[in-house]
Amino acid sequence: MNDVMQPEHGLIPVFEGEIGGVETLMVDARSLHEHLNVKRDFTTWIKKRISDFGFQGGIDYLLTQTGEQLPSGTKYFSEYTLTLDMAKELAMVERNEMGRAARRYFIQCETALKQKQLETHKQTHATDDLEDNQISILFEFMRSRASYWSIKKRDLIYQPGVDHDTLFSILEDIEFSTHEELYKQFRKKFPMAYQSIYFSDMRKFIHEWTPHFFRNKQTSKMGHVNV
């Protein structure tokens, strides 16, 4: 397993692993528990989170048993290795600064891996790939559209009396999750996206894309039209 990023300021190591035959980024649950400064013991915390949020073994996490030989006998420990998506959700639901910092860090790790994959792709594929300036245009356009939708969502859920720092933190979290949603749907739509012939289609997709939150709003409104 290779570390994707060296942990900084005490943040949690993120490494490449495999679950269900699919390569993915993973996090050690005990390291996450320690970083989040959770008051409950590790076993109680992780089992309740799995139960509360419906995480599935072999999909969201791997469970292994380790043993330590003691004079009184063998003491067994349950070790959980989490997908990065599960780790992000656990960090978010803690609703504290440590959780928000961990989630932002995990997103940085994803970005670093995407950049690494992009560089590998550019080195191994033909000359009809996107030019560097086209790639920059697409990523900048994604950031712009994510910001646009994030501000719209913030304005929609804004409550009077929220202080400036809290409002900024809310917008930051919304923007991270919106950009992540857009990128995942973009990669699903264009799995071989780094070819110049798809550049116009990719720009159009980003421009016309709507976040899940607003699609649900539109569906809800249509469902309440009087006829």
Backbone bond lengths (Angstrom), bond angles and torsions (degrees), N, CA, C in turn:
res aa  C-N    CA-C-N  psi(-1)  N-CA   C-N-CA  omega(-1)  CA-C   N-CA-C  phi
1 M - - - 1.459 - - 1.526 109.64 -
2 N 1.317 115.54 130.97 1.455 120.41 -178.79 1.513 110.25 -106.40
3 D 1.343 115.55 133.44 1.460 119.01 173.98 1.514 109.57 -66.28
4 V 1.331 116.81 133.52 1.454 121.62 178.44 1.520 110.03 -78.36
5 M 1.328 116.00 -42.22 1.462 121.49 178.64 1.520 108.27 -138.96
6 Q 1.318 116.91 143.41 1.442 120.18 173.18 1.522 108.64 -71.36
7 P 1.344 117.78 128.72 1.464 119.10 -178.61 1.517 111.79 -63.65
8 E 1.334 116.12 136.50 1.453 121.90 179.17 1.519 109.70 -117.19
9 H 1.329 116.03 146.69 1.455 122.31 175.37 1.529 111.54 53.17
10 G 1.336 116.96 38.22 1.458 120.41 175.94 1.506 114.92 78.68
11 L 1.332 118.60 9.58 1.459 120.21 -179.76 1.527 110.63 -74.22
12 I 1.317 115.11 169.02 1.455 122.53 -167.41 1.531 111.29 -82.83
13 P 1.345 118.95 135.63 1.467 119.95 175.21 1.530 111.34 -62.44
14 V 1.315 116.13 138.08 1.464 123.16 175.01 1.513 107.28 -118.56
15 F 1.323 117.08 132.03 1.456 120.10 -174.58 1.528 110.43 -136.46
16 E 1.314 115.17 161.26 1.462 120.93 178.02 1.521 109.35 -83.45
17 G 1.328 115.25 133.43 1.450 120.78 179.47 1.517 110.69 -144.77
18 E 1.314 115.90 -164.43 1.463 120.82 -178.89 1.519 109.31 -143.76
19 I 1.323 115.31 136.29 1.465 120.54 176.86 1.525 108.24 -143.66
20 G 1.306 115.91 128.56 1.456 120.21 -177.50 1.516 113.19 62.47
21 G 1.349 116.57 29.08 1.452 120.75 -179.67 1.512 114.53 78.03
22 V 1.339 117.16 7.16 1.460 121.95 -178.82 1.521 109.66 -115.55
23 E 1.338 116.54 129.80 1.457 120.04 176.88 1.523 109.71 -71.92
24 T 1.324 116.01 136.86 1.458 120.38 -177.23 1.512 109.84 -155.73
25 L 1.323 116.49 170.15 1.454 121.49 174.45 1.519 108.91 -88.40
26 M 1.347 116.05 141.79 1.452 120.28 -173.66 1.527 111.43 -137.10
27 V 1.324 114.25 161.31 1.462 121.86 -176.49 1.527 108.46 -139.14
28 D 1.321 117.44 140.34 1.461 121.53 174.86 1.527 109.03 -75.85
29 A 1.323 116.60 126.58 1.465 120.96 -174.60 1.526 112.43 -65.17
30 R 1.324 117.82 -36.34 1.465 119.73 179.62 1.531 110.88 -65.39
31 S 1.316 116.94 -38.26 1.460 120.07 177.93 1.530 110.25 -64.51
32 L 1.348 116.17 -40.48 1.464 120.34 178.36 1.528 110.49 -64.46
33 H 1.320 116.54 -45.24 1.465 122.15 179.29 1.527 110.84 -57.75
34 E 1.308 116.14 -43.45 1.465 120.58 -179.77 1.526 111.01 -66.26
35 H 1.340 116.26 -43.25 1.464 119.97 -178.51 1.526 111.74 -64.78
36 L 1.329 116.95 -38.62 1.461 120.86 -177.15 1.525 112.39 -74.26
37 N 1.335 115.84 -9.42 1.471 120.34 177.91 1.527 111.48 58.54
38 V 1.336 114.60 43.70 1.465 120.93 -179.79 1.526 109.50 -70.60
39 K 1.322 116.48 137.78 1.462 120.63 -177.17 1.525 112.40 -76.44
40 R 1.331 116.93 -32.44 1.464 119.74 179.81 1.520 111.18 -74.79
41 D 1.346 115.83 155.69 1.461 118.54 177.35 1.523 110.16 -65.66
42 F 1.326 116.49 157.74 1.462 121.63 -172.28 1.521 112.69 -57.23
43 T 1.334 117.58 -49.66 1.472 120.83 -174.49 1.520 111.54 -61.98
44 T 1.339 116.78 -45.08 1.467 120.17 178.89 1.525 110.36 -62.30
45 W 1.328 115.95 -44.24 1.466 121.23 -177.69 1.518 111.85 -61.85
46 I 1.344 118.09 -52.14 1.467 120.43 -173.70 1.527 111.09 -68.54
47 K 1.336 117.96 -38.35 1.462 120.05 -179.83 1.536 111.02 -66.74
48 K 1.323 116.76 -38.99 1.472 119.33 179.52 1.521 110.72 -69.24
49 R 1.327 117.66 -40.11 1.462 119.93 178.59 1.528 110.68 -63.40
50 I 1.310 116.86 -41.76 1.471 120.51 178.68 1.518 110.14 -62.36
51 S 1.339 116.07 -42.79 1.460 120.32 179.97 1.521 111.96 -68.32
52 D 1.336 116.49 -44.70 1.471 120.52 -175.94 1.517 112.68 -65.47
53 F 1.344 116.95 -37.26 1.462 120.25 -172.03 1.531 113.54 -108.59
54 G 1.323 116.90 3.40 1.457 120.04 173.01 1.516 115.26 69.41
55 F 1.331 118.17 29.64 1.462 120.56 176.55 1.527 109.50 -66.82
56 Q 1.328 116.13 147.17 1.459 121.17 -174.76 1.521 111.39 -118.62
57 G 1.336 115.42 131.48 1.456 120.76 175.56 1.511 110.85 -63.56
58 G 1.320 116.79 140.35 1.455 121.38 -178.57 1.509 113.62 83.67
59 I 1.342 116.33 -8.28 1.470 121.83 176.64 1.522 110.27 -121.88
60 D 1.325 115.71 -51.91 1.466 120.80 -179.00 1.528 113.08 -99.82
61 Y 1.313 116.92 -22.31 1.460 120.30 -178.27 1.523 110.64 -156.96
62 L 1.330 115.45 161.40 1.454 123.12 172.71 1.521 108.10 -113.14
63 L 1.332 116.67 138.82 1.463 122.16 178.96 1.523 109.57 -117.07
64 T 1.307 115.81 125.19 1.468 121.15 177.18 1.518 108.85 -128.61
65 Q 1.334 116.30 152.98 1.459 122.70 178.93 1.525 109.15 -108.76
66 T 1.319 116.20 131.88 1.463 121.50 174.56 1.518 108.27 -123.27
67 G 1.325 115.94 153.73 1.461 120.66 -177.71 1.509 112.24 -126.69
68 E 1.313 116.11 145.13 1.462 121.99 176.44 1.533 108.16 -123.01
69 Q 1.324 115.52 124.42 1.456 120.18 -177.31 1.529 109.98 -79.64
70 L 1.337 115.95 119.82 1.456 122.95 178.74 1.524 109.36 -118.63
71 P 1.344 117.62 161.20 1.482 119.50 177.99 1.522 112.90 -54.54
72 S 1.337 115.49 -32.06 1.464 119.61 -179.03 1.523 113.08 -84.82
73 G 1.324 116.74 -5.60 1.457 120.47 -178.29 1.515 111.35 134.32
74 T 1.294 117.12 -170.54 1.456 121.56 -178.28 1.530 110.35 -89.37
75 K 1.328 114.83 128.30 1.457 120.69 175.87 1.520 108.60 -102.53
76 Y 1.322 116.56 125.50 1.453 121.12 -175.30 1.536 110.79 -101.17
77 F 1.321 114.50 145.39 1.454 122.20 178.24 1.517 109.56 -125.61
78 S 1.318 116.10 142.58 1.462 121.44 173.87 1.522 108.61 -97.83
79 E 1.323 116.33 124.23 1.465 121.19 -179.68 1.528 108.87 -111.20
80 Y 1.315 116.14 130.86 1.456 122.05 -178.41 1.531 109.12 -114.15
81 T 1.325 115.53 128.16 1.460 121.39 173.17 1.523 107.30 -111.26
82 L 1.319 116.93 121.47 1.461 122.05 -170.34 1.528 111.76 -102.36
83 T 1.329 115.91 146.89 1.456 118.57 167.31 1.530 107.80 -68.33
84 L 1.317 115.78 158.20 1.460 119.30 -178.83 1.531 111.01 -64.55
85 D 1.330 117.42 -33.84 1.468 120.04 178.19 1.530 110.91 -62.84
86 M 1.336 116.88 -42.19 1.458 119.98 178.05 1.522 110.50 -66.73
87 A 1.331 116.83 -41.39 1.464 120.75 179.29 1.527 110.81 -61.52
88 K 1.332 117.14 -40.60 1.469 120.68 178.42 1.528 110.79 -62.66
89 E 1.320 116.41 -41.74 1.461 119.44 -178.93 1.523 111.08 -67.31
90 L 1.340 116.93 -41.02 1.457 120.17 177.81 1.525 111.32 -63.43
91 A 1.333 115.98 -39.14 1.460 119.95 178.61 1.527 110.34 -65.10
92 M 1.320 116.72 -41.46 1.464 121.27 -176.54 1.525 111.66 -65.90
93 V 1.350 117.26 -41.42 1.457 119.21 -174.07 1.529 112.91 -74.72
94 E 1.339 117.89 -10.72 1.458 119.14 174.59 1.528 111.41 -69.45
95 R 1.334 116.84 -22.97 1.462 122.52 174.53 1.535 112.57 54.41
96 N 1.321 115.37 46.80 1.466 120.03 173.17 1.523 108.78 -141.09
97 E 1.315 116.21 173.88 1.464 119.98 -175.30 1.518 111.52 -65.89
98 M 1.334 117.55 -35.14 1.463 120.41 178.19 1.529 110.21 -62.54
99 G 1.324 116.40 -40.02 1.461 120.57 178.71 1.512 111.78 -67.17
100 R 1.337 116.98 -42.78 1.466 120.06 179.61 1.529 110.88 -65.35
101 A 1.335 116.33 -40.13 1.465 119.75 178.60 1.524 111.19 -64.56
102 A 1.339 116.76 -40.68 1.466 120.50 178.89 1.519 110.86 -63.69
103 R 1.339 116.13 -42.43 1.466 119.60 -179.17 1.523 111.10 -64.14
104 R 1.329 116.88 -42.82 1.465 119.86 177.67 1.530 110.58 -61.87
105 Y 1.315 116.19 -40.17 1.461 121.04 178.73 1.529 111.21 -63.57
106 F 1.332 116.70 -42.04 1.464 120.14 178.67 1.529 110.76 -61.81
107 I 1.311 116.85 -39.00 1.461 120.49 178.39 1.530 110.04 -65.55
108 Q 1.328 117.57 -38.26 1.464 120.77 175.38 1.521 110.96 -61.02
109 C 1.335 116.10 -38.74 1.466 120.34 177.96 1.521 110.89 -63.69
110 E 1.331 116.49 -41.69 1.465 120.26 176.88 1.524 110.63 -61.35
111 T 1.328 115.98 -43.09 1.460 120.47 179.84 1.522 110.58 -62.43
112 A 1.339 117.06 -41.61 1.465 121.37 179.21 1.526 110.82 -62.45
113 L 1.336 116.40 -40.30 1.464 119.69 179.18 1.527 110.74 -67.98
114 K 1.340 116.87 -40.35 1.463 120.07 178.38 1.526 110.74 -60.79
115 Q 1.338 115.84 -41.38 1.459 119.82 179.00 1.518 110.71 -64.77
116 K 1.325 116.17 -40.01 1.468 121.05 177.83 1.527 110.55 -62.88
117 Q 1.330 116.89 -43.59 1.466 120.86 178.81 1.521 110.96 -64.38
118 L 1.335 115.64 -38.43 1.463 120.19 178.82 1.522 110.94 -63.25
119 E 1.330 116.90 -44.68 1.455 120.56 179.68 1.525 110.94 -63.43
120 T 1.332 116.06 -40.59 1.466 120.01 177.75 1.513 111.08 -62.76
121 H 1.337 115.67 -43.23 1.462 120.91 179.28 1.526 110.99 -61.44
122 K 1.318 116.31 -44.22 1.464 120.49 -178.41 1.526 111.59 -63.25
123 Q 1.326 116.41 -31.46 1.455 120.52 -178.46 1.522 112.82 -78.58
124 T 1.329 117.08 -22.58 1.463 120.23 -171.71 1.525 114.91 -111.85
125 H 1.344 117.97 -5.57 1.461 119.55 -176.70 1.527 112.11 -110.72
126 A 1.309 113.76 171.57 1.467 120.65 -170.88 1.522 111.81 -72.17
127 T 1.335 114.72 175.95 1.466 121.49 -173.35 1.522 113.70 -77.10
128 D 1.356 117.94 -1.95 1.460 119.05 177.43 1.523 111.75 -85.86
129 D 1.346 116.74 9.51 1.454 120.71 177.24 1.523 110.48 -65.94
130 L 1.324 115.23 163.11 1.456 121.29 175.70 1.523 110.99 -60.06
131 E 1.309 115.63 143.54 1.460 120.42 172.62 1.525 109.11 -73.60
132 D 1.336 115.64 158.88 1.465 119.90 -178.90 1.526 111.84 -56.51
133 N 1.347 116.95 -39.89 1.467 118.93 -178.42 1.524 111.37 -68.19
134 Q 1.338 117.97 -31.38 1.456 120.26 177.48 1.522 110.77 -69.08
135 I 1.326 116.69 -40.11 1.463 121.09 176.99 1.527 109.91 -61.88
136 S 1.329 116.04 -44.43 1.466 120.43 179.13 1.519 110.97 -61.36
137 I 1.336 116.57 -40.73 1.464 121.11 179.05 1.527 110.52 -61.30
138 L 1.334 116.65 -44.92 1.455 120.73 -178.65 1.531 111.61 -63.70
139 F 1.326 116.87 -46.61 1.460 119.87 -178.04 1.526 111.13 -67.18
140 E 1.334 116.99 -37.20 1.458 120.06 177.71 1.527 110.47 -68.20
141 F 1.325 116.52 -37.65 1.460 121.26 177.98 1.530 109.95 -65.08
142 M 1.337 116.62 -39.71 1.462 120.39 176.25 1.517 111.07 -60.07
143 R 1.328 116.44 -47.14 1.464 119.96 -179.92 1.529 111.08 -61.00
144 S 1.335 115.37 -40.02 1.458 120.09 -179.70 1.522 111.50 -64.56
145 R 1.328 116.88 -45.37 1.465 120.03 -179.36 1.521 111.40 -68.73
146 A 1.337 116.97 -36.99 1.466 120.33 176.80 1.526 110.03 -62.70
147 S 1.334 117.33 -41.31 1.467 121.00 177.95 1.526 110.93 -63.33
148 Y 1.336 115.63 -42.49 1.467 121.03 179.93 1.527 110.76 -58.11
149 W 1.340 116.49 -50.49 1.461 119.94 -177.67 1.528 111.17 -70.72
150 S 1.322 117.53 -31.26 1.461 120.91 179.98 1.521 110.81 -65.12
151 I 1.330 116.19 -42.76 1.470 120.24 179.07 1.524 110.31 -65.31
152 K 1.331 117.13 -40.12 1.470 120.54 177.86 1.529 110.77 -62.04
153 K 1.334 116.84 -41.82 1.464 119.73 179.73 1.523 110.43 -68.74
154 R 1.346 116.68 -41.86 1.473 119.36 178.05 1.530 110.88 -58.15
155 D 1.334 116.36 -45.68 1.460 120.55 -179.23 1.532 111.70 -63.97
156 L 1.331 115.49 -31.22 1.462 119.86 -178.00 1.527 111.59 -73.45
157 I 1.350 116.49 -35.84 1.466 119.72 -176.00 1.519 112.26 -101.36
158 Y 1.327 117.26 0.81 1.466 121.46 -176.47 1.532 111.64 -60.92
159 Q 1.338 114.69 135.30 1.449 121.10 176.45 1.529 109.23 -114.53
160 P 1.321 119.51 130.06 1.471 121.33 178.56 1.526 111.18 -56.40
161 G 1.310 115.08 142.97 1.451 119.94 178.12 1.510 114.73 97.44
162 V 1.332 117.66 -7.71 1.466 120.71 178.29 1.525 108.75 -72.82
163 D 1.334 116.47 130.10 1.462 119.33 -177.19 1.529 110.90 -72.58
164 H 1.334 115.65 163.93 1.464 121.80 -172.96 1.522 112.00 -60.87
165 D 1.333 118.19 -44.59 1.460 121.17 -177.52 1.529 111.28 -63.55
166 T 1.327 116.29 -42.13 1.467 120.07 178.29 1.517 110.66 -64.76
167 L 1.327 116.52 -42.07 1.461 120.94 179.63 1.524 110.96 -62.27
168 F 1.342 116.52 -41.17 1.461 120.59 178.36 1.519 110.72 -64.23
169 S 1.338 116.53 -41.58 1.459 120.76 179.18 1.520 111.25 -63.93
170 I 1.337 116.32 -40.39 1.471 120.58 177.87 1.517 110.28 -62.15
171 L 1.335 116.61 -46.70 1.465 120.51 -179.93 1.519 110.91 -62.15
172 E 1.320 116.90 -40.18 1.466 120.99 -179.94 1.518 110.86 -61.46
173 D 1.346 117.02 -45.97 1.460 121.10 179.09 1.530 111.23 -64.53
174 I 1.343 116.80 -41.34 1.467 120.08 178.77 1.524 110.14 -62.49
175 E 1.337 116.60 -42.71 1.459 119.93 -177.19 1.526 111.58 -65.72
176 F 1.324 117.41 -40.74 1.465 120.70 176.64 1.522 110.88 -58.87
177 S 1.345 116.26 -50.14 1.459 119.67 -176.43 1.523 111.72 -67.96
178 T 1.344 117.84 -35.43 1.461 121.04 178.95 1.518 111.26 -66.78
179 H 1.335 116.37 -44.66 1.461 119.95 178.90 1.526 110.35 -63.29
180 E 1.313 117.03 -39.27 1.457 121.31 179.43 1.523 110.75 -63.98
181 E 1.344 117.19 -43.40 1.462 121.43 178.72 1.526 110.65 -62.33
182 L 1.328 116.25 -44.17 1.466 120.64 179.48 1.522 110.84 -62.42
183 Y 1.325 117.32 -45.97 1.469 120.27 -177.36 1.525 110.94 -62.86
184 K 1.330 117.35 -42.63 1.469 120.11 -178.26 1.526 110.83 -64.47
185 Q 1.333 117.46 -41.18 1.460 119.89 179.71 1.531 111.03 -71.46
186 F 1.316 116.36 -32.56 1.464 121.30 175.91 1.529 110.40 -63.14
187 R 1.338 116.79 -46.67 1.468 120.19 -179.44 1.524 111.27 -67.61
188 K 1.335 117.30 -32.69 1.460 120.65 176.74 1.523 110.50 -67.94
189 K 1.339 116.68 -39.20 1.462 121.44 -179.85 1.518 111.22 -72.47
190 F 1.327 116.22 -37.39 1.468 120.83 -176.98 1.534 109.73 -125.67
191 P 1.330 118.14 73.94 1.474 119.97 -179.31 1.523 113.04 -63.16
192 M 1.337 117.45 -24.82 1.473 122.12 176.00 1.527 107.95 -114.64
193 A 1.332 114.47 55.93 1.460 119.66 -165.83 1.517 115.54 -77.60
194 Y 1.301 118.32 -7.53 1.456 118.80 -170.18 1.531 112.86 -93.82
195 Q 1.335 116.40 34.34 1.457 120.06 177.12 1.524 109.32 -115.23
196 S 1.329 115.57 139.35 1.461 121.59 -172.93 1.523 113.26 -60.06
197 I 1.332 117.24 -30.78 1.461 119.39 -176.17 1.525 112.35 -64.87
198 Y 1.345 117.49 -18.66 1.460 120.80 -179.00 1.532 112.62 -98.28
199 F 1.307 118.33 3.50 1.461 121.08 -172.16 1.536 111.70 -58.30
200 S 1.330 117.60 -48.35 1.465 120.99 -178.93 1.520 111.40 -64.16
201 D 1.336 116.48 -41.02 1.466 119.98 178.45 1.525 111.06 -64.07
202 M 1.322 116.98 -37.58 1.460 120.35 179.97 1.524 111.23 -67.05
203 R 1.345 116.31 -42.64 1.472 119.48 176.91 1.524 110.90 -61.12
204 K 1.318 116.31 -41.96 1.464 120.78 179.82 1.522 110.77 -63.56
205 F 1.334 116.74 -42.51 1.460 120.33 179.82 1.530 110.83 -60.86
206 I 1.323 117.23 -46.12 1.467 121.49 -179.84 1.525 110.40 -62.13
207 H 1.340 115.97 -42.45 1.466 120.42 -178.47 1.525 111.58 -64.60
208 E 1.322 117.72 -38.84 1.457 121.43 -174.33 1.529 113.30 -91.15
209 W 1.319 117.14 -7.69 1.461 121.33 -176.04 1.530 111.35 -65.50
210 T 1.336 115.80 141.10 1.459 122.55 177.07 1.531 108.87 -127.31
211 P 1.329 119.01 132.40 1.469 121.02 179.80 1.524 112.06 -61.84
212 H 1.311 115.51 156.39 1.458 122.27 -179.34 1.526 111.09 -57.35
213 F 1.327 117.08 -39.08 1.464 122.03 -178.89 1.523 111.28 -56.97
214 F 1.337 117.46 -43.77 1.459 121.15 -177.34 1.524 111.41 -80.92
215 R 1.312 118.22 -29.31 1.464 119.44 174.75 1.521 110.07 -63.69
216 N 1.343 116.85 -40.12 1.462 120.60 177.03 1.522 111.24 -63.74
217 K 1.348 116.07 -39.29 1.459 120.10 178.10 1.523 111.35 -61.02
218 Q 1.360 115.17 -44.05 1.463 119.93 -178.91 1.521 111.03 -65.73
219 T 1.355 116.39 -40.79 1.460 120.58 178.89 1.517 111.01 -63.56
220 S 1.351 114.80 -40.55 1.470 119.68 179.91 1.518 110.76 -62.88
221 K 1.347 117.62 -42.19 1.457 120.75 179.23 1.512 111.60 -63.87
222 M 1.346 116.61 -41.94 1.461 120.13 -179.98 1.522 110.79 -63.48
223 G 1.355 115.78 -34.59 1.454 119.92 -178.35 1.511 113.85 -70.75
224 H 1.366 117.00 -14.37 1.450 120.69 -178.53 1.526 113.10 -110.23
225 V 1.317 118.14 17.14 1.461 121.64 177.88 1.536 109.40 -74.31
226 N 1.309 116.48 129.73 1.466 120.58 178.01 1.527 110.11 -81.83
227 V 1.326 115.42 135.05 1.465 119.95 -179.72 1.526 109.07 -124.30
